[in-house]
Amino acid sequence: MSDRYASFAHTGPGRALVKRLGLPDPPRLRRYRPGDPLIHGSVRLNAAPGGRLRESLAKLLGSAGVEISANTEGPAGVEGAAGVEGAERGAATAAGPVRHGALLYDATGITDSTGLRALFDFFHPLARALHPSGRVIVFGTPPESCTSPREATAQRALEGLTRSIGKEFGRGTTAQLVHVAPGAERAVESTLRFLLSGRSAYVSGQVVRITPADVPEVDWARPLAGRIALVTGAARGIGAKVAEVLAADGAQVVALDVPAAGDALAEVANGVGGTAVQLDLTAPDAPVRLAEHLADRHGRVDIVVHNAGITRDKTIGRMNPDWWDQVLEVNLSSQERINEVLLDRGLIPHGGRLIAVSSIAGIAGNRGQTNYATSKAGVIGLVHSMAPLLAERGITINAVAPGFIETRLTARIPLMFREAGRRLNSLAQGGLPVDVAQTIAWFASPGSTGITGNVVRVCGQSVLGA
């Protein structure tokens, strides 16, 4: 589905009109293409005194072939605002404006609210120093892991900073906060690569939490090689794109959908070199039949992507009871039953990944979608409740929560509501199915062992929800 407004806004007359009238200005987003560098331009990296991540981040950036720009150091090793501003202005005078691909700040050394001034000193002179589709990442300590109330207070304050930067910097810039628990310093690389790259084009204003984990060696070109991935609802839309992205990362994909979608499902499976399974997940014997199929054909399933979902929209006062039951069955209860059978039969091994598709409707609610919002909030509850139990088995569980994604379903929304859905986010446009798929692939990576219990919105930092 084309976004005609964005297409017009990118033309000469369109740019002039948008600027003159103060209309939403959708930037061209940098999305991943095979062969692209991780980031365009250099990375400016700095840390508060006592930060525990700067050295390891520098090593990771170096191993990924990313250039780290020289810092102008102030007292105590902290980049001084005046020094940086002078350096930036001097370089701009000599060789044009200084631009960076990303700004990274290790805030783990901030132990009370007075230390937050270091963030202003770093970002203030650099607010206009990013390339289009630049990246801002702040690394902190989970407040619950802090050693004092004052440290926890300061670390919680970082969320307001990154979410505001995501709304201020513009031109396709995204901003994230990554909470790295003590002992999890070596589990950061997968997240760093994802957030710097074009794979995270439509992810902004998010908080990612990383826990200690033993991370295996990863082939970043094909991180899922040798893994079996089940994708439900794979016949079209987001599910089809998930199958494509996981296969491109090396996975052998088992694509599942209802029998009525058999032709489209076969086309997707053939296109990714995978196999197709026609199955109604709400059937009483569906979990057992699926488990037997996976056991017979593959002996296991390393990645389970619960993407299948339906809508039956009405306000609760006008809703048919069957519509409530159908949505809850497909979107939530079937996931619970399938997980239970696959886990009970030991088909998800150590290192396995469970990934569910929620929605910002499950976070913010939505008029006329009480059934849908209930089911998607339940998915979030499933992730949070299962994460500590699955951690004991070396299995992670996470969810994506898409916002307005350009699919055949959103194409049916009346024009005014469709335009509101597209523009009411920091990037002033709808996302694409590939944006959801790339986020799922990040969760699926063997390098993401330390990421569990997370719900990441793929919504361009929508104004709706938290």
C-alpha positions in Angstrom: 0.0 0.0 0.0 1.5 3.3 -1.0 1.7 6.4 1.2 0.8 9.1 -1.3 1.3 11.9 1.1 4.8 10.8 1.9 5.6 10.4 -1.8 4.4 14.0 -2.4 6.3 15.4 0.6 9.5 14.0 -0.9 9.1 16.0 -4.1 10.4 19.6 -4.6 6.9 21.3 -4.5 5.9 18.9 -1.7 8.9 19.8 0.5 8.2 23.5 0.0 4.5 23.1 0.9 5.2 21.0 4.0 7.7 23.4 5.3 5.6 26.5 4.6 2.4 25.0 6.3 4.2 23.1 9.1 2.8 19.8 8.0 4.1 16.4 9.0 7.4 15.7 7.2 8.0 12.0 6.8 11.7 11.3 6.4 13.2 8.7 4.1 14.2 5.9 6.5 17.4 4.0 6.2 16.3 0.3 6.0 18.6 -2.7 5.8 19.9 -3.9 2.4 22.4 -6.8 2.1 25.9 -5.5 1.9 25.2 -2.2 3.6 27.6 -1.1 6.4 26.3 -1.3 9.9 26.1 2.4 10.1 26.7 5.3 7.7 29.3 7.7 9.2 31.3 7.5 12.4 30.0 6.9 15.9 30.6 9.4 18.7 31.0 7.4 21.9 31.4 8.7 25.5 30.7 7.7 29.1 30.0 9.2 32.5 32.9 8.7 35.0 32.8 5.1 36.3 30.8 3.8 33.3 31.4 0.0 32.9 30.5 -0.3 29.2 32.6 2.2 27.3 35.6 0.0 26.7 33.6 -3.1 25.7 31.4 -0.9 23.4 34.5 0.4 21.7 35.8 -3.1 21.1 32.5 -4.2 19.7 32.3 -1.2 17.3 35.8 -1.9 16.2 35.2 -5.6 15.5 32.1 -4.5 13.4 34.2 -2.2 11.3 32.6 1.0 12.7 34.7 4.1 12.9 34.7 5.8 16.3 35.2 9.6 16.0 37.7 11.4 18.2 36.4 12.9 21.4 37.4 16.2 22.9 37.8 15.3 26.6 36.8 17.5 29.5 37.6 17.1 33.2 37.6 13.5 34.6 37.4 12.0 31.2 34.0 13.4 30.5 33.4 15.1 27.2 33.1 18.7 27.9 30.3 20.7 26.3 32.4 23.7 25.5 35.3 21.7 24.1 33.0 19.6 21.9 31.1 22.5 20.7 34.3 24.3 19.8 35.7 21.3 18.0 32.4 20.8 16.1 32.4 24.5 15.0 36.0 24.4 14.0 35.6 21.3 11.9 32.5 22.7 10.4 34.3 25.9 9.3 37.2 23.9 7.8 35.4 21.1 6.0 31.6 21.6 6.2 29.2 20.4 8.9 30.4 17.5 11.1 28.0 14.6 10.9 27.9 11.3 12.8 26.0 8.1 12.1 25.3 7.5 15.8 25.7 9.0 19.3 26.4 6.4 22.0 26.6 7.3 25.7 27.4 4.9 28.6 25.4 6.3 31.5 26.0 3.3 33.8 28.4 5.5 35.9 25.6 8.0 36.9 24.8 7.3 40.5 22.6 10.3 41.4 20.5 13.0 39.8 23.2 15.5 39.7 25.2 13.3 37.3 22.5 13.6 34.7 24.0 16.9 33.7 26.7 14.9 31.8 24.0 13.9 29.3 23.1 17.5 28.6 26.8 18.3 28.1 27.1 15.4 25.6 23.9 15.8 23.6 23.5 19.6 23.6 26.3 20.4 21.1 25.6 17.3 19.0 21.8 17.7 18.6 22.2 18.7 14.9 25.3 16.6 14.2 23.7 13.4 13.0 23.3 12.1 9.5 19.6 11.4 8.4 18.4 8.2 10.0 21.0 8.6 12.7 21.0 6.6 15.9 21.1 7.6 19.5 21.7 4.8 22.1 22.1 5.4 25.8 23.3 2.5 28.0 22.2 2.3 31.6 21.7 0.0 34.6 18.3 -1.5 35.3 16.9 0.5 38.3 16.2 -2.7 40.1 19.9 -3.6 39.9 21.1 -0.4 41.4 22.8 -0.2 44.8 20.9 2.8 46.1 17.6 4.7 45.7 19.4 7.7 44.3 21.2 5.7 41.6 17.9 3.9 40.7 16.2 7.3 40.4 18.9 8.6 38.1 18.8 5.5 35.9 15.0 5.6 35.6 15.3 9.2 34.4 17.2 8.1 31.3 13.8 6.9 29.8 12.6 10.5 29.6 15.8 11.6 27.9 15.8 9.0 25.2 12.1 9.2 24.4 12.3 12.9 24.2 15.4 12.8 21.9 13.5 10.4 19.6 10.8 13.1 19.2 13.2 16.1 18.9 16.1 15.1 16.6 14.0 14.3 13.5 15.2 13.3 10.0 14.6 9.6 10.7 16.7 9.6 13.9 15.8 6.8 16.4 16.7 6.8 20.1 16.8 3.9 22.5 17.7 3.1 26.1 19.5 -0.2 26.7 19.5 -1.4 30.3 22.5 -3.7 30.8 22.4 -5.6 34.1 25.7 -6.1 35.9 27.4 -9.2 34.5 25.6 -8.8 31.1 28.3 -6.7 29.5 29.3 -9.5 27.1 25.7 -10.0 25.9 25.3 -6.5 24.3 26.6 -7.1 20.7 23.4 -8.4 19.1 21.4 -5.5 20.4 24.1 -2.9 19.5 24.2 -4.2 15.9 20.4 -4.2 15.6 19.9 -0.8 16.9 22.7 0.8 14.9 21.6 -0.9 11.6 18.8 -0.2 9.1 17.0 -3.2 10.6 15.7 -1.0 13.4 14.4 1.7 11.1 10.9 1.9 12.7 11.9 1.1 16.3 12.3 4.2 18.5 11.8 5.3 22.0 12.2 1.8 23.4 13.8 0.3 26.5 15.7 -2.9 26.0 16.7 -5.0 29.0 19.7 -7.3 28.8 20.5 -9.9 31.5 23.7 -12.0 32.0 24.0 -14.8 29.6 26.6 -17.1 27.9 26.5 -15.9 24.3 27.9 -18.3 21.6 29.9 -17.3 18.6 27.7 -15.7 16.0 28.0 -15.6 12.2 26.5 -12.2 11.7 26.0 -12.8 8.0 23.8 -15.8 8.6 23.1 -16.0 12.4 20.2 -18.5 12.1 22.0 -21.1 9.9 21.0 -24.6 11.0 18.0 -23.5 13.0 14.4 -24.6 12.5 11.9 -21.7 12.7 8.1 -22.1 12.9 6.1 -19.0 11.7 2.3 -19.1 12.2 0.1 -16.9 10.1 2.7 -17.1 7.4 0.6 -16.9 4.2 0.7 -13.1 3.8 1.5 -9.8 5.3 3.8 -9.7 8.3 4.0 -13.5 8.6 5.2 -13.9 5.0 7.9 -11.2 5.5 9.0 -12.9 8.8 9.4 -16.2 6.9 11.5 -14.4 4.3 13.8 -12.5 6.7 14.4 -15.6 8.9 15.2 -17.7 5.8 17.6 -15.0 4.6 19.4 -15.2 8.0 19.8 -18.9 7.4 16.8 -20.6 9.1 14.9 -23.5 7.7 11.3 -22.2 7.9 8.1 -24.1 8.6 5.4 -21.8 7.4 1.9 -22.4 9.0 -1.5 -21.1 8.2 -5.1 -22.2 7.9 -6.1 -24.5 5.0 -8.1 -21.7 3.3 -4.8 -19.9 2.7 -3.1 -23.0 1.3 -2.2 -21.5 -2.1 -0.6 -18.4 -0.7 1.1 -20.4 2.0 2.7 -22.8 -0.5 3.9 -19.8 -2.5 5.6 -18.3 0.6 7.1 -21.7 1.7 8.5 -22.3 -1.8 9.9 -18.8 -2.0 12.0 -19.3 1.1 12.9 -22.9 0.5 10.9 -24.0 3.5 7.9 -26.3 4.1 4.2 -25.5 4.5 1.8 -26.8 7.2 -2.0 -26.2 6.8 -3.5 -26.2 10.2 -6.3 -24.4 12.1 -4.6 -23.6 15.4 -7.9 -23.4 17.3 -8.7 -27.0 16.5 -8.7 -29.2 19.7 -5.9 -31.5 18.4 -3.9 -28.7 16.7 -1.1 -28.5 19.3 -0.5 -32.3 19.2 -0.6 -32.5 15.4 1.8 -29.7 15.1 4.2 -31.2 17.7 4.1 -34.5 15.9 4.8 -32.9 12.6 7.8 -31.0 14.0 9.1 -34.1 15.8 8.8 -36.3 12.7 10.2 -33.9 10.2 12.8 -32.0 12.2 13.2 -33.5 15.7 12.9 -30.0 17.3 12.0 -26.4 16.7 14.5 -23.7 17.7 12.4 -20.6 17.0 8.6 -20.3 17.4 7.1 -17.1 16.0 3.4 -16.7 17.1 2.3 -14.3 14.4 -1.2 -15.7 13.6 -3.9 -13.2 14.6 -7.3 -12.0 13.6 -9.6 -9.0 14.2 -13.4 -8.9 14.7 -14.0 -5.2 15.5 -17.0 -3.9 17.4 -17.5 -1.9 20.6 -18.0 -4.3 23.4 -21.6 -3.3 23.8 -22.4 -4.3 20.2 -20.0 -7.3 19.9 -21.2 -10.8 19.0 -20.0 -13.2 21.7 -18.6 -15.4 19.0 -16.3 -12.6 17.9 -14.9 -12.2 21.4 -14.2 -16.0 21.6 -12.7 -16.2 18.1 -10.2 -13.4 18.7 -9.1 -14.6 22.1 -8.7 -18.2 20.8 -6.6 -17.3 17.8 -4.5 -14.5 19.3 -3.8 -15.8 22.8 -5.2 -19.2 23.9 -3.8 -21.1 21.0 -0.4 -19.7 21.7 -0.6 -21.0 25.3 -1.7 -24.5 24.3 1.0 -24.8 21.6 3.7 -23.6 23.9 2.7 -26.1 26.6 2.7 -29.1 24.2 6.0 -28.1 22.6 7.7 -27.6 25.9 6.2 -30.6 27.6 7.5 -32.8 24.7 11.0 -31.2 24.9 10.8 -30.0 21.3 12.2 -26.5 22.1 15.8 -27.1 23.0 18.2 -25.0 25.2 18.8 -21.8 23.3 15.3 -21.9 21.9 13.3 -18.7 21.1 9.6 -18.0 21.6 8.6 -14.8 20.0 5.0 -13.4 20.0 3.3 -10.6 18.1 1.4 -8.3 20.3 0.2 -4.8 19.4 0.2 -1.2 20.7 -3.5 -1.9 21.1 -2.5 -4.2 23.9 -0.7 -1.3 25.6 -2.9 1.7 24.9 -6.3 0.0 24.1 -8.4 0.9 21.1 -12.0 1.9 20.7 -13.9 -0.9 18.9 -11.2 -3.5 19.6 -11.8 -4.6 23.2 -11.4 -8.2 22.2 -8.2 -7.6 20.1 -6.7 -5.3 22.8 -7.5 -7.9 25.5 -5.8 -10.7 23.5 -2.7 -8.6 22.7 -2.3 -7.4 26.3 -2.6 -11.1 27.3 0.3 -11.8 24.9 2.4 -9.3 26.9 1.3 -11.0 30.1 2.4 -14.3 28.7 5.9 -13.0 27.9 6.3 -11.5 31.3 5.0 -14.5 33.2 6.9 -17.1 31.2 10.3 -15.4 31.0 11.6 -16.4 34.4 10.3 -20.0 34.0 11.8 -20.5 30.6 15.1 -18.9 31.7 15.7 -22.0 33.8 15.6 -24.1 30.6 17.8 -21.7 28.6 14.9 -20.5 26.4 14.0 -16.8 25.8 10.6 -15.3 25.2 9.9 -11.8 23.9 7.3 -10.0 21.9 7.0 -7.3 19.3 4.2 -4.8 19.5 3.6 -3.3 16.0 1.9 0.1 15.5 0.5 1.2 12.2 2.1 -1.2 9.6 1.3 -0.9 5.9 -0.6 -4.1 5.1 -3.8 -5.1 3.3 -5.6 -4.9 6.6 -4.6 -1.3 7.3 -5.4 -0.4 3.7 -9.1 -1.1 4.6 -9.1 1.6 7.3 -11.0 4.8 6.3 -8.7 7.4 4.9 -8.8 9.9 7.8 -8.1 7.2 10.4 -5.4 5.7 8.2 -3.7 9.1 7.8 -3.9 9.6 11.6 -2.3 6.2 12.2 0.5 7.0 9.8 1.3 10.5 11.1 0.9 10.1 14.9 4.4 9.0 15.6 7.9 10.5 15.7 8.7 9.3 12.1 5.4 10.6 10.6 4.7 7.5 8.6 3.5 3.9 8.7 6.0 1.0 9.1 6.5 -1.9 6.8 6.1 -5.6 7.5 9.9 -5.9 7.1 10.3 -3.7 10.1 8.5 -6.1 12.3 10.2 -9.1 10.7 13.7 -7.6 11.3 12.9 -7.0 15.0 11.7 -10.6 15.3 15.0 -11.8 13.7 16.9 -9.9 16.3 15.1 -11.7 19.1 15.7 -15.0 17.3 19.5 -14.5 16.9 21.7 -16.7 19.0 23.4 -13.5 20.0 20.3 -12.4 21.8 20.6 -14.9 24.6 20.5 -12.2 27.2 17.3 -10.7 26.0 14.1 -12.2 27.5 10.9 -10.8 28.9 11.1 -7.8 26.6 8.2 -6.2 24.7 9.5 -3.9 22.0 7.1 -1.6 20.0 7.7 -1.4 16.3 5.7 1.8 15.9 8.0 4.7 15.0 7.5 5.9 18.6 3.8 6.2 18.4 2.1 8.9 20.5 -0.2 6.2 21.8 0.9 3.9 24.7 3.8 4.1 27.0 
